[in-house]
Amino acid sequence: MKVRHLAAVGLLTATSACATPARMYTTAELTRVGQSCGLALGELAQEEEEPRLLFMIVPNPALSQQQCVSRWARRRSLHLVTLEGVERVSDAPSN
Protein backbone atom coordinates (compact mmCIF):
# COMPACT_ATOMS: atom_id res chain seq x y z
CA MET A 1 0.00 0.00 0.00
CA LYS A 2 2.77 2.45 0.94
CA VAL A 3 4.69 1.60 -2.23
CA ARG A 4 1.65 2.35 -4.40
CA HIS A 5 1.07 5.61 -2.59
CA LEU A 6 4.71 6.69 -3.03
CA ALA A 7 4.64 5.66 -6.69
CA ALA A 8 1.48 7.71 -7.27
CA VAL A 9 2.98 10.77 -5.57
CA GLY A 10 6.21 10.36 -7.57
CA LEU A 11 4.30 10.08 -10.84
CA LEU A 12 2.20 13.12 -10.02
CA THR A 13 5.30 15.15 -9.17
CA ALA A 14 7.11 14.10 -12.34
CA THR A 15 4.09 14.90 -14.51
CA SER A 16 3.57 18.34 -12.97
CA ALA A 17 7.20 19.25 -13.65
CA CYS A 18 6.69 18.93 -17.41
CA ALA A 19 6.37 22.28 -19.14
CA THR A 20 4.09 22.90 -22.06
CA PRO A 21 5.72 24.21 -25.22
CA ALA A 22 5.51 27.94 -25.81
CA ARG A 23 2.86 29.18 -28.21
CA MET A 24 3.88 30.90 -31.42
CA TYR A 25 1.92 34.12 -31.86
CA THR A 26 0.91 35.26 -35.33
CA THR A 27 2.28 38.41 -36.91
CA ALA A 28 -1.16 39.98 -36.57
CA GLU A 29 -1.26 39.22 -32.83
CA LEU A 30 2.22 40.65 -32.27
CA THR A 31 1.36 43.71 -34.36
CA ARG A 32 -1.79 44.30 -32.31
CA VAL A 33 0.17 44.03 -29.04
CA GLY A 34 2.93 46.27 -30.37
CA GLN A 35 0.48 48.93 -31.49
CA SER A 36 -1.33 48.86 -28.15
CA CYS A 37 2.07 49.50 -26.50
CA GLY A 38 2.98 52.30 -28.92
CA LEU A 39 5.32 50.32 -31.20
CA ALA A 40 5.43 50.35 -34.99
CA LEU A 41 4.77 47.42 -37.30
CA GLY A 42 7.42 44.71 -37.01
CA GLU A 43 9.02 45.91 -33.78
CA LEU A 44 7.93 42.77 -31.91
CA ALA A 45 9.08 39.37 -33.16
CA GLN A 46 9.14 35.76 -32.10
CA GLU A 47 11.39 33.05 -33.59
CA GLU A 48 10.33 29.44 -34.13
CA GLU A 49 13.71 28.17 -32.86
CA GLU A 50 13.11 29.74 -29.44
CA PRO A 51 9.39 30.50 -29.03
CA ARG A 52 9.72 31.45 -25.35
CA LEU A 53 11.61 34.61 -26.32
CA LEU A 54 9.85 37.77 -27.47
CA PHE A 55 12.15 40.21 -29.26
CA MET A 56 11.55 43.95 -29.03
CA ILE A 57 13.50 45.63 -31.83
CA VAL A 58 13.13 49.34 -31.15
CA PRO A 59 15.77 52.07 -31.18
CA ASN A 60 15.72 53.74 -27.76
CA PRO A 61 12.30 52.50 -26.58
CA ALA A 62 10.46 54.53 -23.98
CA LEU A 63 10.23 53.01 -20.52
CA SER A 64 6.42 52.89 -20.81
CA GLN A 65 6.73 50.83 -24.03
CA GLN A 66 9.14 48.40 -22.38
CA GLN A 67 6.88 48.00 -19.36
CA CYS A 68 3.79 47.46 -21.51
CA VAL A 69 5.42 44.75 -23.64
CA SER A 70 7.09 43.20 -20.59
CA ARG A 71 3.72 42.89 -18.81
CA TRP A 72 2.15 41.22 -21.86
CA ALA A 73 5.09 38.83 -22.24
CA ARG A 74 5.18 37.89 -18.55
CA ARG A 75 1.47 37.04 -18.54
CA ARG A 76 2.17 34.57 -21.34
CA SER A 77 5.34 33.09 -19.82
CA LEU A 78 7.55 34.69 -22.46
CA HIS A 79 10.91 36.31 -21.83
CA LEU A 80 11.31 39.78 -23.29
CA VAL A 81 14.57 40.45 -25.12
CA THR A 82 15.20 44.12 -25.83
CA LEU A 83 17.76 44.70 -28.56
CA GLU A 84 19.69 47.85 -27.69
CA GLY A 85 21.88 49.88 -29.99
CA VAL A 86 19.56 49.41 -32.94
CA GLU A 87 19.63 52.21 -35.50
CA ARG A 88 16.95 52.99 -38.05
CA VAL A 89 18.15 52.81 -41.62
CA SER A 90 16.23 54.84 -44.18
CA ASP A 91 14.86 53.04 -47.23
CA ALA A 92 16.32 55.61 -49.61
CA PRO A 93 19.83 55.07 -50.99
CA SER A 94 22.41 57.49 -49.58
CA ASN A 95 24.12 58.28 -52.90
N, C-alpha and C positions, 0 to 999 in steps of 0.2 A: 504494500500500500504506500509506504513512504517513498519507495523508488519511483512508483508511477507519479506521485505528487511532485517529486523533484524533477522528473523528466518533463512533466507538463509545464512547470514553472520555467525550466531551462528553455523549452521550445518557445514559449510565449516571449521570453526575454530576447531570444535570438531573432524571432520574427519582428518584434517591435524595433529592433536596431536597424532593420533594412530601410534604406531611404528610397523614396520614389524618384524617378528621373525627373529632371527639370523640364518644364514645358517650354517649347519654342513659341514665342509670340510672333504674330504676323507683322509685316511692315505697317499695315494699317493700324494695328493696335499700338505699336511703338510710336507711330506718328501722332496718334491721338493723345497718348500720354505726354509725349514731348511738347505738343502744342499746349496742352493744359498746364504745363510747367514753364511755358514761355520759350521753348526751343524751336528751332527751325526744322524743316523737313530733313531727315537723314542724320540728325545729331544724336540719336539713340540707336544702338545696334546690338544685335545678339548673334553669336556665332554658333553654328551647329556643333563644332568640335568641343566647345565648352559652354553649354546652354545655361549654366548657373551664373555666368558673368553677364552683366549688362554694361555696355560701353557707352560712355557719354563723351562725344567728340565735339567739344565746344571750346573755342578760344576764349580764355578768361571768363568762365561762367560766373554769373552772380551767385552769391551765397543762397539766395532764395530758390534759384533754379536747382542748385545742388541738393538742397534740403528736400525739395518737392520730389525730385527723381529718386533720391535716397529712400524716402518714405515709401514710395510706390514699390521700389525694388525689395525693400525689407519685408513688406507685407506678402510678397510672393516668393520669399526665400532666395532672392537673387543677390549677388554681390555687385555693388556698383563700382565700376572702374572708370575713373576720370582721367582722360588723357590730357596732360598739361603740356604747354609749350607748342600747341597747335597753332598754325598761322593760316589765315584764309588766303587762298590764291585766287586771283581774279580769273575769269574765263577768257578774257581778251589776251591776245599775245602781246608781249612787252616790247616788240620791235619798234 
